[in-house]
């Protein structure tokens, strides 16, 4: 149990601070007569409440009956101080005549004046000094106490020999005046320094409340806004196609007879009417080599402008009439159509091979095995999936959430060309479509916050963790359903800016009172720099509030 002495001028914030700084859990407050706190019962109730929050037991000792009465009404155990000290002091004033004369003679002999008897006010000042309050800190806040304190100092005579008494007393007053003037100067400089460079840091801790939610959520492209009651979220459907051709080395060797292939443009410079060419239609190179159409094709009609024909064209695939490397020829500016020879169409329809024909071969060469083809298709398919997903995620707008199974890549085409090139490589052509259903993270948080505010309208999230389960996408309808589990920690709504506006420029005690009454506050600390400041800076930018 620890006894804490309270001065008359101590206000509730200072008393609470002394209680919180004490390491003991049982505290006795010694309160003098005419204490400032007895002006209101609420002061005692506030002391009791803050002590209970800190887990401490407080009782009050006082000679002031009114203090005891208010403490009891506030639920604090209170009683009168022991009268032993008072009786002892009274008894010490009764001295036998003989002993008094001896003490008087001894005093005259040694010229050592007896210090004045300690009063309750002296004890209060000494207690304040023991608690670490400097003279000028107390003087700055309590001008009346300052005057009394100086008076008490003057009442203490110096403990010197008689011959030095007069000189010491005169010199002591000069020193005291000089010290006071110096301290006043230091105090003035300190005030100016604090006014311009002073700053405050306030640390606040609030009570935290756990909160949980679990429910089914539907996100759809047909929903336009968040509906917390129904568990609806707006969704967006993403779609992106991609194709690729990849080369793979062939591992087999075989005797082959392979025809060259090429791409040509077939021109219609004859009329505005379209012309159909059947599969295997011949096109002759200038050296007489024949290439045949792989598939039937329709050449669109030519354009007519100012009576002049503007040729039209269409691309087509052709294959050499015979196998062998000798058909790896081209390019050619004009391939004729032997079937039109001797007619007006012969000059009006022709082909152009802009790149050399390739692939013609007869002999032993590398060929793709079934295993080669299967492996090539699998690698092409996986490469398409990885490429599509990577490109999509890089291009995805910030704030969108695509859950794991809410995306899909489907292979729409996969063709392997068994023919190998001069290096012995075969090719695989693949085509794929990527689809995904996503929603905005902020929409989910808005839904969860709306649900939380129904139960805790004056709270906000300090922490929030979201878990998505049972995810089921429907890419056809553009809808996504899932189970949402929200696990959060709530804190009271608090505005640091509002608090700064209330306490800027206020005395430390008033600022403490403003902070103590904050809702769900569990701990608070105010640090002022420089340390001698007695009020907070008027400039709000010099007040730093840290809270959680």
FENWODA-V875666 format. One record per helix or strand of 2 or more residues. SS is the DSSP state (~ for helix, > for strand). FROM is the first residue (numbers start at 1). TO is the last residue. If there is no record, write none. Layout:
BEGIN
ss = [SS | SS]
from = [FROM | FROM]
to = [TO | TO]
END
This chain:
BEGIN
ss = [> | ~ | > | ~ | ~ | > | ~ | > | ~ | ~ | ~ | ~ | ~ | ~ | > | > | > | > | > | > | > | > | > | > | > | > | ~ | > | ~ | ~ | > | > | ~ | > | ~ | > | > | ~ | > | > | ~ | ~ | > | ~ | >]
from = [2 | 12 | 26 | 36 | 41 | 57 | 65 | 77 | 84 | 97 | 120 | 135 | 143 | 162 | 199 | 208 | 232 | 236 | 252 | 275 | 282 | 290 | 297 | 303 | 308 | 312 | 325 | 332 | 338 | 345 | 349 | 361 | 370 | 400 | 404 | 407 | 425 | 441 | 459 | 479 | 496 | 508 | 521 | 540 | 543]
to = [6 | 21 | 31 | 39 | 53 | 62 | 73 | 79 | 92 | 110 | 130 | 141 | 155 | 197 | 206 | 220 | 234 | 249 | 268 | 277 | 284 | 293 | 299 | 305 | 310 | 323 | 327 | 336 | 340 | 348 | 353 | 367 | 395 | 401 | 406 | 417 | 440 | 455 | 474 | 492 | 503 | 516 | 529 | 542 | 547]
END
